Amino acid sequence: MKIQTCAFVAASEVFDECLLVWNLFCNSDPNCSWGDNNRTLITGDVIRGVLELLDLPESSEKWTEEQRQVEKVFTRLDLLFTLGDLYIDLEN
């Protein structure tokens, strides 16, 4: 048996100060497991794909804030991608 390891960061770090986008992500019914898992590891591409498909309102103050937060999350995901094969843990 070969023991393998992987690196991950908590979703709370990726979505720090981006609660609107976290809620949009969670409510979009992303294709991942939720519940009593100890870890739910997904790639940044999964998060990016879900956020890119969001139907945000075309204009309003809320849209501006949501868009700002989406860009902030994208910047963080880009940074993670440059660091190597990292996952985001949705459960912790």
PyMOL Python script that loads the backbone (N, CA, C, O; Angstrom):
from pymol import cmd

cmd.read_pdbstr("""\
ATOM      1  N   MET A   1       0.858  -1.165   0.000  1.00  0.00           N
ATOM      2  CA  MET A   1       0.000   0.000   0.000  1.00  0.00           C
ATOM      3  C   MET A   1       0.908   1.233   0.000  1.00  0.00           C
ATOM      4  O   MET A   1       1.847   1.332   0.790  1.00  0.00           O
ATOM      5  N   LYS A   2       0.606   2.164  -0.900  1.00  0.00           N
ATOM      6  CA  LYS A   2       1.385   3.390  -0.997  1.00  0.00           C
ATOM      7  C   LYS A   2       0.590   4.544  -0.393  1.00  0.00           C
ATOM      8  O   LYS A   2      -0.509   4.854  -0.852  1.00  0.00           O
ATOM      9  N   ILE A   3       1.143   5.168   0.623  1.00  0.00           N
ATOM     10  CA  ILE A   3       0.485   6.318   1.248  1.00  0.00           C
ATOM     11  C   ILE A   3       0.823   7.555   0.428  1.00  0.00           C
ATOM     12  O   ILE A   3       1.981   7.803   0.093  1.00  0.00           O
ATOM     13  N   GLN A   4      -0.220   8.328   0.110  1.00  0.00           N
ATOM     14  CA  GLN A   4      -0.039   9.533  -0.687  1.00  0.00           C
ATOM     15  C   GLN A   4      -0.489  10.744   0.113  1.00  0.00           C
ATOM     16  O   GLN A   4      -1.341  10.641   0.995  1.00  0.00           O
ATOM     17  N   THR A   5       0.079  11.864  -0.200  1.00  0.00           N
ATOM     18  CA  THR A   5      -0.306  13.107   0.462  1.00  0.00           C
ATOM     19  C   THR A   5      -0.667  14.148  -0.592  1.00  0.00           C
ATOM     20  O   THR A   5      -0.272  14.046  -1.754  1.00  0.00           O
ATOM     21  N   CYS A   6      -1.408  15.125  -0.167  1.00  0.00           N
ATOM     22  CA  CYS A   6      -1.713  16.251  -1.042  1.00  0.00           C
ATOM     23  C   CYS A   6      -1.765  17.517  -0.202  1.00  0.00           C
ATOM     24  O   CYS A   6      -1.990  17.476   1.007  1.00  0.00           O
ATOM     25  N   ALA A   7      -1.555  18.627  -0.862  1.00  0.00           N
ATOM     26  CA  ALA A   7      -1.585  19.928  -0.182  1.00  0.00           C
ATOM     27  C   ALA A   7      -2.945  20.576  -0.430  1.00  0.00           C
ATOM     28  O   ALA A   7      -3.514  20.459  -1.514  1.00  0.00           O
ATOM     29  N   PHE A   8      -3.454  21.261   0.593  1.00  0.00           N
ATOM     30  CA  PHE A   8      -4.732  21.950   0.440  1.00  0.00           C
ATOM     31  C   PHE A   8      -4.779  23.172   1.345  1.00  0.00           C
ATOM     32  O   PHE A   8      -4.020  23.281   2.309  1.00  0.00           O
ATOM     33  N   VAL A   9      -5.675  24.081   1.021  1.00  0.00           N
ATOM     34  CA  VAL A   9      -5.961  25.238   1.855  1.00  0.00           C
ATOM     35  C   VAL A   9      -7.451  25.204   2.187  1.00  0.00           C
ATOM     36  O   VAL A   9      -8.247  24.608   1.462  1.00  0.00           O
ATOM     37  N   ALA A  10      -7.805  25.836   3.265  1.00  0.00           N
ATOM     38  CA  ALA A  10      -9.212  25.887   3.670  1.00  0.00           C
ATOM     39  C   ALA A  10      -9.975  26.866   2.786  1.00  0.00           C
ATOM     40  O   ALA A  10      -9.455  27.917   2.411  1.00  0.00           O
ATOM     41  N   ALA A  11     -11.199  26.512   2.462  1.00  0.00           N
ATOM     42  CA  ALA A  11     -12.047  27.402   1.670  1.00  0.00           C
ATOM     43  C   ALA A  11     -12.226  28.748   2.357  1.00  0.00           C
ATOM     44  O   ALA A  11     -12.384  29.771   1.692  1.00  0.00           O
ATOM     45  N   SER A  12     -12.201  28.750   3.686  1.00  0.00           N
ATOM     46  CA  SER A  12     -12.363  30.014   4.411  1.00  0.00           C
ATOM     47  C   SER A  12     -11.236  30.991   4.080  1.00  0.00           C
ATOM     48  O   SER A  12     -11.419  32.202   4.201  1.00  0.00           O
ATOM     49  N   GLU A  13     -10.080  30.486   3.666  1.00  0.00           N
ATOM     50  CA  GLU A  13      -8.987  31.371   3.261  1.00  0.00           C
ATOM     51  C   GLU A  13      -9.191  31.872   1.834  1.00  0.00           C
ATOM     52  O   GLU A  13      -8.923  33.035   1.533  1.00  0.00           O
ATOM     53  N   VAL A  14      -9.658  31.001   0.972  1.00  0.00           N
ATOM     54  CA  VAL A  14      -9.905  31.399  -0.416  1.00  0.00           C
ATOM     55  C   VAL A  14     -11.036  32.425  -0.483  1.00  0.00           C
ATOM     56  O   VAL A  14     -10.981  33.371  -1.270  1.00  0.00           O
ATOM     57  N   PHE A  15     -12.062  32.231   0.349  1.00  0.00           N
ATOM     58  CA  PHE A  15     -13.234  33.105   0.332  1.00  0.00           C
ATOM     59  C   PHE A  15     -13.212  34.146   1.455  1.00  0.00           C
ATOM     60  O   PHE A  15     -14.246  34.742   1.758  1.00  0.00           O
ATOM     61  N   ASP A  16     -12.056  34.374   2.072  1.00  0.00           N
ATOM     62  CA  ASP A  16     -11.939  35.355   3.151  1.00  0.00           C
ATOM     63  C   ASP A  16     -12.422  36.725   2.675  1.00  0.00           C
ATOM     64  O   ASP A  16     -11.980  37.221   1.639  1.00  0.00           O
ATOM     65  N   GLU A  17     -13.320  37.323   3.431  1.00  0.00           N
ATOM     66  CA  GLU A  17     -13.926  38.621   3.123  1.00  0.00           C
ATOM     67  C   GLU A  17     -14.728  38.588   1.819  1.00  0.00           C
ATOM     68  O   GLU A  17     -14.926  39.622   1.180  1.00  0.00           O
ATOM     69  N   CYS A  18     -15.182  37.412   1.435  1.00  0.00           N
ATOM     70  CA  CYS A  18     -15.973  37.242   0.204  1.00  0.00           C
ATOM     71  C   CYS A  18     -17.210  36.399   0.491  1.00  0.00           C
ATOM     72  O   CYS A  18     -17.503  35.450  -0.237  1.00  0.00           O
ATOM     73  N   LEU A  19     -17.922  36.741   1.536  1.00  0.00           N
ATOM     74  CA  LEU A  19     -19.078  35.949   1.968  1.00  0.00           C
ATOM     75  C   LEU A  19     -20.183  35.895   0.906  1.00  0.00           C
ATOM     76  O   LEU A  19     -20.840  34.866   0.748  1.00  0.00           O
ATOM     77  N   LEU A  20     -20.386  36.991   0.186  1.00  0.00           N
ATOM     78  CA  LEU A  20     -21.402  36.976  -0.879  1.00  0.00           C
ATOM     79  C   LEU A  20     -21.080  35.898  -1.913  1.00  0.00           C
ATOM     80  O   LEU A  20     -21.966  35.163  -2.349  1.00  0.00           O
ATOM     81  N   VAL A  21     -19.825  35.811  -2.297  1.00  0.00           N
ATOM     82  CA  VAL A  21     -19.422  34.841  -3.314  1.00  0.00           C
ATOM     83  C   VAL A  21     -19.437  33.422  -2.742  1.00  0.00           C
ATOM     84  O   VAL A  21     -19.804  32.481  -3.445  1.00  0.00           O
ATOM     85  N   TRP A  22     -19.051  33.261  -1.500  1.00  0.00           N
ATOM     86  CA  TRP A  22     -19.132  31.943  -0.862  1.00  0.00           C
ATOM     87  C   TRP A  22     -20.573  31.442  -0.886  1.00  0.00           C
ATOM     88  O   TRP A  22     -20.831  30.288  -1.225  1.00  0.00           O
ATOM     89  N   ASN A  23     -21.508  32.321  -0.523  1.00  0.00           N
ATOM     90  CA  ASN A  23     -22.921  31.933  -0.519  1.00  0.00           C
ATOM     91  C   ASN A  23     -23.409  31.612  -1.930  1.00  0.00           C
ATOM     92  O   ASN A  23     -24.163  30.658  -2.124  1.00  0.00           O
ATOM     93  N   LEU A  24     -22.983  32.401  -2.913  1.00  0.00           N
ATOM     94  CA  LEU A  24     -23.351  32.119  -4.304  1.00  0.00           C
ATOM     95  C   LEU A  24     -22.800  30.761  -4.731  1.00  0.00           C
ATOM     96  O   LEU A  24     -23.494  29.983  -5.386  1.00  0.00           O
ATOM     97  N   PHE A  25     -21.562  30.482  -4.363  1.00  0.00           N
ATOM     98  CA  PHE A  25     -20.945  29.196  -4.704  1.00  0.00           C
ATOM     99  C   PHE A  25     -21.721  28.041  -4.070  1.00  0.00           C
ATOM    100  O   PHE A  25     -22.067  27.074  -4.750  1.00  0.00           O
ATOM    101  N   CYS A  26     -21.990  28.141  -2.786  1.00  0.00           N
ATOM    102  CA  CYS A  26     -22.696  27.067  -2.072  1.00  0.00           C
ATOM    103  C   CYS A  26     -24.113  26.862  -2.606  1.00  0.00           C
ATOM    104  O   CYS A  26     -24.576  25.728  -2.727  1.00  0.00           O
ATOM    105  N   ASN A  27     -24.788  27.945  -2.922  1.00  0.00           N
ATOM    106  CA  ASN A  27     -26.168  27.856  -3.390  1.00  0.00           C
ATOM    107  C   ASN A  27     -26.280  27.445  -4.856  1.00  0.00           C
ATOM    108  O   ASN A  27     -27.381  27.196  -5.347  1.00  0.00           O
ATOM    109  N   SER A  28     -25.154  27.371  -5.555  1.00  0.00           N
ATOM    110  CA  SER A  28     -25.191  27.003  -6.972  1.00  0.00           C
ATOM    111  C   SER A  28     -25.237  25.493  -7.173  1.00  0.00           C
ATOM    112  O   SER A  28     -25.259  25.012  -8.305  1.00  0.00           O
ATOM    113  N   ASP A  29     -25.251  24.758  -6.082  1.00  0.00           N
ATOM    114  CA  ASP A  29     -25.270  23.297  -6.132  1.00  0.00           C
ATOM    115  C   ASP A  29     -24.069  22.745  -6.900  1.00  0.00           C
ATOM    116  O   ASP A  29     -24.230  22.025  -7.885  1.00  0.00           O
ATOM    117  N   PRO A  30     -22.854  23.091  -6.436  1.00  0.00           N
ATOM    118  CA  PRO A  30     -21.650  22.625  -7.140  1.00  0.00           C
ATOM    119  C   PRO A  30     -21.545  21.101  -7.110  1.00  0.00           C
ATOM    120  O   PRO A  30     -22.079  20.445  -6.215  1.00  0.00           O
ATOM    121  N   ASN A  31     -20.865  20.567  -8.080  1.00  0.00           N
ATOM    122  CA  ASN A  31     -20.721  19.115  -8.219  1.00  0.00           C
ATOM    123  C   ASN A  31     -19.626  18.610  -7.285  1.00  0.00           C
ATOM    124  O   ASN A  31     -18.524  18.282  -7.725  1.00  0.00           O
ATOM    125  N   CYS A  32     -19.939  18.553  -6.002  1.00  0.00           N
ATOM    126  CA  CYS A  32     -19.017  18.017  -4.998  1.00  0.00           C
ATOM    127  C   CYS A  32     -19.847  17.511  -3.823  1.00  0.00           C
ATOM    128  O   CYS A  32     -21.029  17.831  -3.696  1.00  0.00           O
ATOM    129  N   SER A  33     -19.219  16.728  -2.980  1.00  0.00           N
ATOM    130  CA  SER A  33     -19.951  16.169  -1.849  1.00  0.00           C
ATOM    131  C   SER A  33     -19.910  17.123  -0.665  1.00  0.00           C
ATOM    132  O   SER A  33     -18.931  17.844  -0.472  1.00  0.00           O
ATOM    133  N   TRP A  34     -20.958  17.122   0.112  1.00  0.00           N
ATOM    134  CA  TRP A  34     -21.057  17.932   1.320  1.00  0.00           C
ATOM    135  C   TRP A  34     -21.527  17.014   2.440  1.00  0.00           C
ATOM    136  O   TRP A  34     -22.003  15.907   2.188  1.00  0.00           O
ATOM    137  N   GLY A  35     -21.393  17.470   3.651  1.00  0.00           N
ATOM    138  CA  GLY A  35     -21.965  16.708   4.741  1.00  0.00           C
ATOM    139  C   GLY A  35     -20.975  16.372   5.817  1.00  0.00           C
ATOM    140  O   GLY A  35     -20.239  17.236   6.294  1.00  0.00           O
ATOM    141  N   ASP A  36     -20.957  15.114   6.202  1.00  0.00           N
ATOM    142  CA  ASP A  36     -20.158  14.690   7.336  1.00  0.00           C
ATOM    143  C   ASP A  36     -18.744  14.270   6.950  1.00  0.00           C
ATOM    144  O   ASP A  36     -18.100  13.519   7.682  1.00  0.00           O
ATOM    145  N   ASN A  37     -18.267  14.738   5.833  1.00  0.00           N
ATOM    146  CA  ASN A  37     -16.907  14.392   5.412  1.00  0.00           C
ATOM    147  C   ASN A  37     -15.887  15.052   6.333  1.00  0.00           C
ATOM    148  O   ASN A  37     -16.133  16.124   6.886  1.00  0.00           O
ATOM    149  N   ASN A  38     -14.770  14.414   6.484  1.00  0.00           N
ATOM    150  CA  ASN A  38     -13.669  15.038   7.199  1.00  0.00           C
ATOM    151  C   ASN A  38     -12.996  16.063   6.298  1.00  0.00           C
ATOM    152  O   ASN A  38     -12.576  17.121   6.766  1.00  0.00           O
ATOM    153  N   ARG A  39     -12.891  15.756   5.014  1.00  0.00           N
ATOM    154  CA  ARG A  39     -12.312  16.656   4.025  1.00  0.00           C
ATOM    155  C   ARG A  39     -13.133  16.548   2.739  1.00  0.00           C
ATOM    156  O   ARG A  39     -13.516  15.449   2.336  1.00  0.00           O
ATOM    157  N   THR A  40     -13.396  17.652   2.114  1.00  0.00           N
ATOM    158  CA  THR A  40     -13.948  17.683   0.768  1.00  0.00           C
ATOM    159  C   THR A  40     -12.987  18.513  -0.048  1.00  0.00           C
ATOM    160  O   THR A  40     -13.028  19.743  -0.004  1.00  0.00           O
ATOM    161  N   LEU A  41     -12.128  17.856  -0.789  1.00  0.00           N
ATOM    162  CA  LEU A  41     -11.089  18.542  -1.552  1.00  0.00           C
ATOM    163  C   LEU A  41     -11.518  18.692  -3.002  1.00  0.00           C
ATOM    164  O   LEU A  41     -11.895  17.721  -3.659  1.00  0.00           O
ATOM    165  N   ILE A  42     -11.455  19.925  -3.490  1.00  0.00           N
ATOM    166  CA  ILE A  42     -11.749  20.202  -4.890  1.00  0.00           C
ATOM    167  C   ILE A  42     -10.640  21.081  -5.452  1.00  0.00           C
ATOM    168  O   ILE A  42      -9.857  21.672  -4.708  1.00  0.00           O
ATOM    169  N   THR A  43     -10.589  21.154  -6.756  1.00  0.00           N
ATOM    170  CA  THR A  43      -9.576  22.007  -7.386  1.00  0.00           C
ATOM    171  C   THR A  43     -10.112  23.426  -7.552  1.00  0.00           C
ATOM    172  O   THR A  43     -11.317  23.670  -7.502  1.00  0.00           O
ATOM    173  N   GLY A  44      -9.192  24.337  -7.747  1.00  0.00           N
ATOM    174  CA  GLY A  44      -9.581  25.711  -8.021  1.00  0.00           C
ATOM    175  C   GLY A  44     -10.381  25.837  -9.299  1.00  0.00           C
ATOM    176  O   GLY A  44     -11.217  26.731  -9.429  1.00  0.00           O
ATOM    177  N   ASP A  45     -10.127  24.935 -10.255  1.00  0.00           N
ATOM    178  CA  ASP A  45     -10.874  24.963 -11.519  1.00  0.00           C
ATOM    179  C   ASP A  45     -12.361  24.730 -11.289  1.00  0.00           C
ATOM    180  O   ASP A  45     -13.193  25.303 -11.992  1.00  0.00           O
ATOM    181  N   VAL A  46     -12.703  23.898 -10.315  1.00  0.00           N
ATOM    182  CA  VAL A  46     -14.115  23.650 -10.008  1.00  0.00           C
ATOM    183  C   VAL A  46     -14.761  24.939  -9.508  1.00  0.00           C
ATOM    184  O   VAL A  46     -15.844  25.315  -9.957  1.00  0.00           O
ATOM    185  N   ILE A  47     -14.091  25.609  -8.578  1.00  0.00           N
ATOM    186  CA  ILE A  47     -14.631  26.859  -8.043  1.00  0.00           C
ATOM    187  C   ILE A  47     -14.740  27.901  -9.150  1.00  0.00           C
ATOM    188  O   ILE A  47     -15.770  28.560  -9.285  1.00  0.00           O
ATOM    189  N   ARG A  48     -13.681  28.049  -9.940  1.00  0.00           N
ATOM    190  CA  ARG A  48     -13.688  29.030 -11.027  1.00  0.00           C
ATOM    191  C   ARG A  48     -14.831  28.730 -12.015  1.00  0.00           C
ATOM    192  O   ARG A  48     -15.540  29.643 -12.438  1.00  0.00           O
ATOM    193  N   GLY A  49     -15.003  27.476 -12.372  1.00  0.00           N
ATOM    194  CA  GLY A  49     -16.060  27.104 -13.307  1.00  0.00           C
ATOM    195  C   GLY A  49     -17.441  27.463 -12.799  1.00  0.00           C
ATOM    196  O   GLY A  49     -18.274  27.968 -13.551  1.00  0.00           O
ATOM    197  N   VAL A  50     -17.686  27.202 -11.517  1.00  0.00           N
ATOM    198  CA  VAL A  50     -18.987  27.539 -10.932  1.00  0.00           C
ATOM    199  C   VAL A  50     -19.186  29.045 -10.931  1.00  0.00           C
ATOM    200  O   VAL A  50     -20.251  29.527 -11.316  1.00  0.00           O
ATOM    201  N   LEU A  51     -18.180  29.793 -10.506  1.00  0.00           N
ATOM    202  CA  LEU A  51     -18.315  31.247 -10.419  1.00  0.00           C
ATOM    203  C   LEU A  51     -18.452  31.887 -11.791  1.00  0.00           C
ATOM    204  O   LEU A  51     -19.143  32.896 -11.935  1.00  0.00           O
ATOM    205  N   GLU A  52     -17.808  31.322 -12.794  1.00  0.00           N
ATOM    206  CA  GLU A  52     -17.925  31.879 -14.149  1.00  0.00           C
ATOM    207  C   GLU A  52     -19.326  31.677 -14.724  1.00  0.00           C
ATOM    208  O   GLU A  52     -19.746  32.429 -15.603  1.00  0.00           O
ATOM    209  N   LEU A  53     -20.044  30.680 -14.242  1.00  0.00           N
ATOM    210  CA  LEU A  53     -21.395  30.411 -14.741  1.00  0.00           C
ATOM    211  C   LEU A  53     -22.493  31.147 -13.973  1.00  0.00           C
ATOM    212  O   LEU A  53     -23.664  31.068 -14.343  1.00  0.00           O
ATOM    213  N   LEU A  54     -22.124  31.860 -12.910  1.00  0.00           N
ATOM    214  CA  LEU A  54     -23.130  32.558 -12.116  1.00  0.00           C
ATOM    215  C   LEU A  54     -23.830  33.621 -12.946  1.00  0.00           C
ATOM    216  O   LEU A  54     -23.211  34.310 -13.756  1.00  0.00           O
ATOM    217  N   ASP A  55     -25.104  33.736 -12.732  1.00  0.00           N
ATOM    218  CA  ASP A  55     -25.901  34.748 -13.419  1.00  0.00           C
ATOM    219  C   ASP A  55     -26.061  35.938 -12.478  1.00  0.00           C
ATOM    220  O   ASP A  55     -27.069  36.072 -11.785  1.00  0.00           O
ATOM    221  N   LEU A  56     -25.048  36.794 -12.470  1.00  0.00           N
ATOM    222  CA  LEU A  56     -25.090  37.960 -11.587  1.00  0.00           C
ATOM    223  C   LEU A  56     -25.961  39.047 -12.219  1.00  0.00           C
ATOM    224  O   LEU A  56     -26.022  39.160 -13.443  1.00  0.00           O
ATOM    225  N   PRO A  57     -26.631  39.843 -11.390  1.00  0.00           N
ATOM    226  CA  PRO A  57     -27.432  40.942 -11.940  1.00  0.00           C
ATOM    227  C   PRO A  57     -26.544  41.869 -12.779  1.00  0.00           C
ATOM    228  O   PRO A  57     -25.348  41.996 -12.518  1.00  0.00           O
ATOM    229  N   GLU A  58     -27.137  42.509 -13.779  1.00  0.00           N
ATOM    230  CA  GLU A  58     -26.340  43.331 -14.679  1.00  0.00           C
ATOM    231  C   GLU A  58     -25.907  44.652 -14.068  1.00  0.00           C
ATOM    232  O   GLU A  58     -24.849  45.172 -14.422  1.00  0.00           O
ATOM    233  N   SER A  59     -26.689  45.200 -13.171  1.00  0.00           N
ATOM    234  CA  SER A  59     -26.266  46.457 -12.555  1.00  0.00           C
ATOM    235  C   SER A  59     -26.951  46.635 -11.206  1.00  0.00           C
ATOM    236  O   SER A  59     -28.151  46.401 -11.060  1.00  0.00           O
ATOM    237  N   SER A  60     -26.187  47.040 -10.263  1.00  0.00           N
ATOM    238  CA  SER A  60     -26.650  47.381  -8.920  1.00  0.00           C
ATOM    239  C   SER A  60     -25.421  47.458  -8.034  1.00  0.00           C
ATOM    240  O   SER A  60     -24.344  46.988  -8.403  1.00  0.00           O
ATOM    241  N   GLU A  61     -25.589  48.049  -6.870  1.00  0.00           N
ATOM    242  CA  GLU A  61     -24.463  48.096  -5.925  1.00  0.00           C
ATOM    243  C   GLU A  61     -24.060  46.694  -5.510  1.00  0.00           C
ATOM    244  O   GLU A  61     -22.875  46.395  -5.364  1.00  0.00           O
ATOM    245  N   LYS A  62     -25.054  45.836  -5.322  1.00  0.00           N
ATOM    246  CA  LYS A  62     -24.754  44.460  -4.921  1.00  0.00           C
ATOM    247  C   LYS A  62     -23.939  43.763  -6.004  1.00  0.00           C
ATOM    248  O   LYS A  62     -23.007  43.022  -5.690  1.00  0.00           O
ATOM    249  N   TRP A  63     -24.273  43.986  -7.277  1.00  0.00           N
ATOM    250  CA  TRP A  63     -23.523  43.377  -8.365  1.00  0.00           C
ATOM    251  C   TRP A  63     -22.067  43.825  -8.314  1.00  0.00           C
ATOM    252  O   TRP A  63     -21.160  43.009  -8.474  1.00  0.00           O
ATOM    253  N   THR A  64     -21.843  45.104  -8.094  1.00  0.00           N
ATOM    254  CA  THR A  64     -20.477  45.620  -8.033  1.00  0.00           C
ATOM    255  C   THR A  64     -19.698  44.928  -6.928  1.00  0.00           C
ATOM    256  O   THR A  64     -18.545  44.549  -7.130  1.00  0.00           O
ATOM    257  N   GLU A  65     -20.309  44.759  -5.770  1.00  0.00           N
ATOM    258  CA  GLU A  65     -19.630  44.092  -4.652  1.00  0.00           C
ATOM    259  C   GLU A  65     -19.406  42.616  -4.964  1.00  0.00           C
ATOM    260  O   GLU A  65     -18.331  42.086  -4.682  1.00  0.00           O
ATOM    261  N   GLU A  66     -20.391  41.950  -5.537  1.00  0.00           N
ATOM    262  CA  GLU A  66     -20.223  40.543  -5.900  1.00  0.00           C
ATOM    263  C   GLU A  66     -19.100  40.391  -6.928  1.00  0.00           C
ATOM    264  O   GLU A  66     -18.272  39.486  -6.821  1.00  0.00           O
ATOM    265  N   GLN A  67     -19.079  41.272  -7.911  1.00  0.00           N
ATOM    266  CA  GLN A  67     -18.046  41.202  -8.941  1.00  0.00           C
ATOM    267  C   GLN A  67     -16.661  41.436  -8.334  1.00  0.00           C
ATOM    268  O   GLN A  67     -15.699  40.760  -8.700  1.00  0.00           O
ATOM    269  N   ARG A  68     -16.560  42.387  -7.411  1.00  0.00           N
ATOM    270  CA  ARG A  68     -15.287  42.651  -6.734  1.00  0.00           C
ATOM    271  C   ARG A  68     -14.822  41.413  -5.978  1.00  0.00           C
ATOM    272  O   ARG A  68     -13.644  41.055  -6.014  1.00  0.00           O
ATOM    273  N   GLN A  69     -15.756  40.767  -5.297  1.00  0.00           N
ATOM    274  CA  GLN A  69     -15.412  39.579  -4.533  1.00  0.00           C
ATOM    275  C   GLN A  69     -15.036  38.412  -5.448  1.00  0.00           C
ATOM    276  O   GLN A  69     -14.114  37.658  -5.138  1.00  0.00           O
ATOM    277  N   VAL A  70     -15.736  38.258  -6.561  1.00  0.00           N
ATOM    278  CA  VAL A  70     -15.386  37.199  -7.517  1.00  0.00           C
ATOM    279  C   VAL A  70     -13.956  37.411  -8.006  1.00  0.00           C
ATOM    280  O   VAL A  70     -13.176  36.461  -8.075  1.00  0.00           O
ATOM    281  N   GLU A  71     -13.613  38.641  -8.344  1.00  0.00           N
ATOM    282  CA  GLU A  71     -12.255  38.932  -8.820  1.00  0.00           C
ATOM    283  C   GLU A  71     -11.215  38.640  -7.737  1.00  0.00           C
ATOM    284  O   GLU A  71     -10.120  38.161  -8.034  1.00  0.00           O
ATOM    285  N   LYS A  72     -11.554  38.923  -6.502  1.00  0.00           N
ATOM    286  CA  LYS A  72     -10.645  38.639  -5.389  1.00  0.00           C
ATOM    287  C   LYS A  72     -10.405  37.134  -5.258  1.00  0.00           C
ATOM    288  O   LYS A  72      -9.270  36.697  -5.073  1.00  0.00           O
ATOM    289  N   VAL A  73     -11.471  36.349  -5.355  1.00  0.00           N
ATOM    290  CA  VAL A  73     -11.352  34.889  -5.283  1.00  0.00           C
ATOM    291  C   VAL A  73     -10.544  34.368  -6.475  1.00  0.00           C
ATOM    292  O   VAL A  73      -9.695  33.493  -6.306  1.00  0.00           O
ATOM    293  N   PHE A  74     -10.798  34.897  -7.676  1.00  0.00           N
ATOM    294  CA  PHE A  74     -10.033  34.484  -8.857  1.00  0.00           C
ATOM    295  C   PHE A  74      -8.541  34.769  -8.672  1.00  0.00           C
ATOM    296  O   PHE A  74      -7.702  33.951  -9.050  1.00  0.00           O
ATOM    297  N   THR A  75      -8.214  35.906  -8.102  1.00  0.00           N
ATOM    298  CA  THR A  75      -6.809  36.249  -7.848  1.00  0.00           C
ATOM    299  C   THR A  75      -6.175  35.237  -6.909  1.00  0.00           C
ATOM    300  O   THR A  75      -5.042  34.806  -7.123  1.00  0.00           O
ATOM    301  N   ARG A  76      -6.899  34.864  -5.880  1.00  0.00           N
ATOM    302  CA  ARG A  76      -6.380  33.861  -4.934  1.00  0.00           C
ATOM    303  C   ARG A  76      -6.224  32.504  -5.602  1.00  0.00           C
ATOM    304  O   ARG A  76      -5.235  31.809  -5.367  1.00  0.00           O
ATOM    305  N   LEU A  77      -7.185  32.121  -6.429  1.00  0.00           N
ATOM    306  CA  LEU A  77      -7.083  30.841  -7.140  1.00  0.00           C
ATOM    307  C   LEU A  77      -5.895  30.847  -8.094  1.00  0.00           C
ATOM    308  O   LEU A  77      -5.205  29.837  -8.230  1.00  0.00           O
ATOM    309  N   ASP A  78      -5.653  31.970  -8.753  1.00  0.00           N
ATOM    310  CA  ASP A  78      -4.490  32.084  -9.645  1.00  0.00           C
ATOM    311  C   ASP A  78      -3.195  31.902  -8.862  1.00  0.00           C
ATOM    312  O   ASP A  78      -2.271  31.240  -9.333  1.00  0.00           O
ATOM    313  N   LEU A  79      -3.128  32.482  -7.676  1.00  0.00           N
ATOM    314  CA  LEU A  79      -1.939  32.333  -6.829  1.00  0.00           C
ATOM    315  C   LEU A  79      -1.743  30.877  -6.440  1.00  0.00           C
ATOM    316  O   LEU A  79      -0.626  30.362  -6.503  1.00  0.00           O
ATOM    317  N   LEU A  80      -2.811  30.215  -6.041  1.00  0.00           N
ATOM    318  CA  LEU A  80      -2.711  28.801  -5.672  1.00  0.00           C
ATOM    319  C   LEU A  80      -2.210  27.970  -6.846  1.00  0.00           C
ATOM    320  O   LEU A  80      -1.400  27.061  -6.666  1.00  0.00           O
ATOM    321  N   PHE A  81      -2.691  28.280  -8.047  1.00  0.00           N
ATOM    322  CA  PHE A  81      -2.281  27.538  -9.235  1.00  0.00           C
ATOM    323  C   PHE A  81      -0.776  27.666  -9.463  1.00  0.00           C
ATOM    324  O   PHE A  81      -0.130  26.701  -9.872  1.00  0.00           O
ATOM    325  N   THR A  82      -0.215  28.841  -9.204  1.00  0.00           N
ATOM    326  CA  THR A  82       1.224  29.030  -9.407  1.00  0.00           C
ATOM    327  C   THR A  82       2.050  28.271  -8.379  1.00  0.00           C
ATOM    328  O   THR A  82       3.234  28.019  -8.599  1.00  0.00           O
ATOM    329  N   LEU A  83       1.436  27.904  -7.258  1.00  0.00           N
ATOM    330  CA  LEU A  83       2.160  27.200  -6.198  1.00  0.00           C
ATOM    331  C   LEU A  83       2.205  25.691  -6.409  1.00  0.00           C
ATOM    332  O   LEU A  83       2.902  24.986  -5.679  1.00  0.00           O
ATOM    333  N   GLY A  84       1.480  25.195  -7.386  1.00  0.00           N
ATOM    334  CA  GLY A  84       1.502  23.760  -7.648  1.00  0.00           C
ATOM    335  C   GLY A  84       0.125  23.142  -7.572  1.00  0.00           C
ATOM    336  O   GLY A  84      -0.892  23.827  -7.678  1.00  0.00           O
ATOM    337  N   ASP A  85       0.110  21.844  -7.389  1.00  0.00           N
ATOM    338  CA  ASP A  85      -1.126  21.072  -7.388  1.00  0.00           C
ATOM    339  C   ASP A  85      -1.765  21.133  -6.014  1.00  0.00           C
ATOM    340  O   ASP A  85      -1.569  20.234  -5.196  1.00  0.00           O
ATOM    341  N   LEU A  86      -2.536  22.197  -5.750  1.00  0.00           N
ATOM    342  CA  LEU A  86      -3.171  22.384  -4.455  1.00  0.00           C
ATOM    343  C   LEU A  86      -4.684  22.216  -4.576  1.00  0.00           C
ATOM    344  O   LEU A  86      -5.274  22.453  -5.630  1.00  0.00           O
ATOM    345  N   TYR A  87      -5.286  21.806  -3.478  1.00  0.00           N
ATOM    346  CA  TYR A  87      -6.731  21.646  -3.404  1.00  0.00           C
ATOM    347  C   TYR A  87      -7.308  22.627  -2.406  1.00  0.00           C
ATOM    348  O   TYR A  87      -6.593  23.197  -1.581  1.00  0.00           O
ATOM    349  N   ILE A  88      -8.628  22.815  -2.497  1.00  0.00           N
ATOM    350  CA  ILE A  88      -9.336  23.636  -1.536  1.00  0.00           C
ATOM    351  C   ILE A  88     -10.248  22.703  -0.751  1.00  0.00           C
ATOM    352  O   ILE A  88     -10.976  21.895  -1.328  1.00  0.00           O
ATOM    353  N   ASP A  89     -10.197  22.827   0.578  1.00  0.00           N
ATOM    354  CA  ASP A  89     -11.002  21.985   1.469  1.00  0.00           C
ATOM    355  C   ASP A  89     -12.266  22.747   1.835  1.00  0.00           C
ATOM    356  O   ASP A  89     -12.199  23.793   2.480  1.00  0.00           O
ATOM    357  N   LEU A  90     -13.414  22.227   1.427  1.00  0.00           N
ATOM    358  CA  LEU A  90     -14.690  22.887   1.693  1.00  0.00           C
ATOM    359  C   LEU A  90     -15.232  22.622   3.081  1.00  0.00           C
ATOM    360  O   LEU A  90     -16.118  23.346   3.533  1.00  0.00           O
ATOM    361  N   GLU A  91     -14.739  21.621   3.765  1.00  0.00           N
ATOM    362  CA  GLU A  91     -15.332  21.214   5.032  1.00  0.00           C
ATOM    363  C   GLU A  91     -14.770  21.913   6.263  1.00  0.00           C
ATOM    364  O   GLU A  91     -15.416  21.919   7.310  1.00  0.00           O
ATOM    365  N   ASN A  92     -13.604  22.488   6.163  1.00  0.00           N
ATOM    366  CA  ASN A  92     -12.986  23.060   7.364  1.00  0.00           C
ATOM    367  C   ASN A  92     -12.725  24.532   7.229  1.00  0.00           C
ATOM    368  O   ASN A  92     -12.208  25.155   8.156  1.00  0.00           O
TER     369      ASN A  92
END
""", "prot")
cmd.dss("prot")
cmd.show_as("cartoon", "prot")
cmd.util.cbc("prot")
cmd.orient("prot")
